Amino acid sequence: MTGASAGVGRAVVQRFARDGAHIALLARGRDGLEGARRDVEAAGGRALAIPVDVASWEDVDAAADRIERELGPIDIWINNAMASVFSPVREMRPEEYRRVTDVTYHGVVHGTLAALHRMLPRDRGTIVQVGSALAHRGIPLQSAYCAAKHAVDGFMDSLRAEMIHDRSRVHVTMVNLPALNTPQFQWVKSRLPRKAQPVPPIYQPEVAADAIHWAAHHRRRELWVGAMTAAAIVGNRIVPGIGDRYLGRTGYASQQTSEPEDPNRPDNLWHPVDGEHGDRGAHGTFDRSALARSPQLWAATHRPATVGVLAAIAVIAGVRALSAASRTF
């Protein structure tokens, strides 16, 4: 699990730990890694914490070697590490785009290559990319992150086609997430005048963890989480121009709270935030407004039941329509 120390990664680690899994924890922040290790062991799993920057191929490959030596063959590899900058494009710096791309996109490539080099000879295993609605629909103030997630989506299209060509049994999938209540808004680099927030509706990280856990154990090409994720992806395919105008009007205000941002607060773009700001856990500061469940996710992961419910509704509606028509005549 990359990005295992906080947020979505931390919630996913906690979810797999309940299965008694042996989990390799990859992240930069040592305080968060230590907290994740304690979470795993408290739940009955086994943890191997490895400080690593996924932007470095050599470090990721060396971590994979160590994982296989100490925990055994890798069955599931989850690429989740990310970096971002909240800023208008005109104020961004070239080195910030490179850094966000190195972590959020190249980190996925490095993790995928490390996993494939070990899974392909065995012809088994699953690679899960933690994506986002923003992999399909860019929004203002997050251009670097949106671009990197779009790159992951294109990378996955190519990879899936190649795996089909090779008739490989290694499964690759992508889980596109909604806005989540994670600590990233407390430590992502920001030039916004007010504190950053996820665009409502906001979900708890455990919703994402359940989706990623499900995707790791089912052969689904892609999984969308949250009704707004589905709406954003489908809407952008049909009427992208409307999305441009809507986000141009609302995208700045919806990503900021009413509280002023501290321009001197520490951020984790270049270095992990350890010490007093170190172990943030899975949740951010939006517990009061975050949703603990997603009916859309339940429907997406229970297709036969969903089809049955829709069919029953259609039958009931048809019976009522016929009954009304018979009374009319």
TANORVEN-V988997 format. One record per backbone hydrogen bond with DSSP energy under -0.5 kcal/mol. CO is the residue of the C=O (numbers start at 1). NH is the residue of the N-H. E is the energy in kcal/mol with one decimal. If there is no record, write none. Layout:
CO:NH:E + CO:NH:E
This chain:
1:4:-0.5 + 1:26:-2.7 + 3:6:-0.6 + 6:9:-0.9 + 6:10:-1.0 + 7:11:-2.2 + 8:12:-2.6 + 9:13:-2.4 + 10:14:-2.2 + 11:15:-2.0 + 12:16:-2.7 + 13:17:-2.2 + 14:18:-1.1 + 16:19:-1.5 + 16:21:-1.4 + 17:20:-2.0 + 21:23:-0.6 + 21:46:-2.0 + 23:25:-0.5 + 23:48:-2.2 + 24:26:-0.6 + 25:50:-3.2 + 26:3:-1.2 + 26:4:-2.0 + 27:52:-2.4 + 29:33:-2.1 + 30:34:-2.3 + 31:35:-2.0 + 32:36:-2.5 + 33:37:-2.6 + 34:38:-2.1 + 35:39:-2.0 + 36:40:-2.3 + 37:41:-2.3 + 38:42:-2.4 + 39:43:-1.4 + 40:45:-2.5 + 41:44:-0.9 + 46:23:-3.3 + 48:25:-3.0 + 48:50:-0.5 + 50:27:-1.2 + 52:54:-0.7 + 53:56:-2.2 + 55:57:-0.7 + 56:60:-2.0 + 57:61:-2.9 + 58:62:-2.2 + 59:63:-2.2 + 60:64:-2.2 + 61:65:-2.0 + 62:66:-2.2 + 63:67:-2.6 + 64:68:-2.2 + 65:69:-1.8 + 66:70:-2.5 + 67:71:-3.3 + 67:72:-1.0 + 73:75:-0.5 + 75:126:-2.3 + 77:79:-0.5 + 77:128:-2.7 + 78:2:-2.4 + 78:80:-0.8 + 79:130:-2.6 + 84:189:-0.8 + 85:87:-0.9 + 86:191:-2.9 + 87:143:-0.5 + 88:91:-1.5 + 88:92:-0.6 + 89:92:-1.5 + 93:96:-1.2 + 93:97:-1.6 + 94:98:-2.1 + 95:99:-2.1 + 96:100:-2.5 + 97:101:-2.4 + 98:102:-2.7 + 99:103:-2.0 + 100:104:-2.8 + 101:105:-1.8 + 101:106:-2.7 + 105:108:-0.6 + 105:109:-2.1 + 106:110:-3.1 + 107:111:-2.4 + 108:112:-2.7 + 109:113:-2.7 + 110:114:-2.5 + 111:115:-2.3 + 112:116:-3.0 + 113:117:-2.6 + 114:118:-0.6 + 115:118:-0.9 + 115:119:-2.8 + 116:120:-2.5 + 119:122:-0.7 + 119:123:-1.4 + 119:124:-1.3 + 125:171:-2.7 + 126:77:-2.5 + 127:129:-0.5 + 127:173:-2.3 + 128:79:-2.7 + 128:130:-0.5 + 129:131:-1.1 + 129:175:-2.6 + 131:177:-1.0 + 132:135:-1.9 + 133:136:-1.7 + 133:137:-1.5 + 139:142:-1.1 + 141:87:-1.8 + 142:146:-2.8 + 143:147:-2.3 + 144:148:-2.0 + 145:149:-2.4 + 146:150:-2.4 + 147:151:-1.9 + 148:152:-1.7 + 149:153:-1.9 + 150:154:-2.1 + 151:155:-2.6 + 152:156:-2.4 + 153:157:-1.8 + 154:158:-1.8 + 155:159:-2.5 + 156:160:-2.9 + 157:161:-1.8 + 158:162:-2.0 + 159:163:-2.5 + 160:164:-2.2 + 161:165:-2.3 + 162:166:-2.4 + 163:168:-2.2 + 164:167:-1.1 + 171:127:-2.8 + 173:129:-2.6 + 174:176:-0.6 + 174:223:-2.4 + 175:131:-2.5 + 175:177:-0.6 + 176:225:-2.2 + 177:133:-2.2 + 179:203:-2.3 + 180:182:-1.6 + 181:205:-0.5 + 181:284:-1.1 + 182:185:-0.9 + 183:186:-2.4 + 183:187:-0.8 + 184:187:-0.8 + 184:188:-2.4 + 187:268:-2.1 + 189:86:-2.8 + 193:261:-2.2 + 195:257:-3.0 + 198:200:-0.5 + 201:179:-0.5 + 202:291:-2.9 + 203:181:-2.6 + 204:207:-1.6 + 204:208:-0.9 + 205:209:-2.3 + 206:210:-2.4 + 207:211:-1.8 + 208:212:-2.6 + 209:213:-2.6 + 210:214:-2.3 + 211:215:-2.6 + 212:216:-1.9 + 213:217:-0.5 + 214:217:-1.4 + 215:218:-0.7 + 218:220:-1.7 + 221:174:-0.9 + 223:176:-2.8 + 224:226:-0.5 + 226:230:-1.8 + 227:231:-2.5 + 228:232:-2.6 + 229:233:-2.4 + 230:234:-2.6 + 231:235:-2.6 + 232:236:-1.9 + 233:237:-1.2 + 234:238:-1.5 + 235:239:-3.1 + 239:242:-0.7 + 239:243:-1.3 + 240:244:-2.1 + 241:245:-2.1 + 242:246:-2.7 + 243:247:-2.6 + 244:248:-2.0 + 245:249:-1.4 + 246:250:-2.2 + 247:251:-2.5 + 250:254:-2.4 + 252:255:-0.7 + 253:256:-1.6 + 255:197:-1.9 + 259:195:-2.9 + 261:263:-0.8 + 262:265:-1.7 + 272:274:-1.0 + 274:277:-1.3 + 275:278:-1.8 + 278:280:-1.0 + 281:7:-2.2 + 286:289:-0.8 + 286:290:-1.0 + 287:290:-0.5 + 289:202:-0.5 + 291:204:-2.9 + 294:298:-2.0 + 295:299:-2.5 + 296:300:-2.5 + 297:301:-2.0 + 298:302:-0.7 + 299:302:-0.7 + 302:306:-2.5 + 303:307:-3.0 + 304:308:-2.3 + 305:309:-2.5 + 306:310:-2.6 + 307:311:-2.6 + 308:312:-2.4 + 309:313:-2.5 + 310:314:-2.5 + 311:315:-2.5 + 312:316:-2.6 + 313:317:-2.8 + 314:318:-2.5 + 315:319:-2.8 + 316:320:-2.5 + 317:321:-2.3 + 318:322:-2.6 + 319:323:-2.5 + 320:324:-2.6 + 321:325:-2.5 + 322:326:-2.7 + 323:327:-1.8 + 324:328:-1.7 + 325:329:-2.0
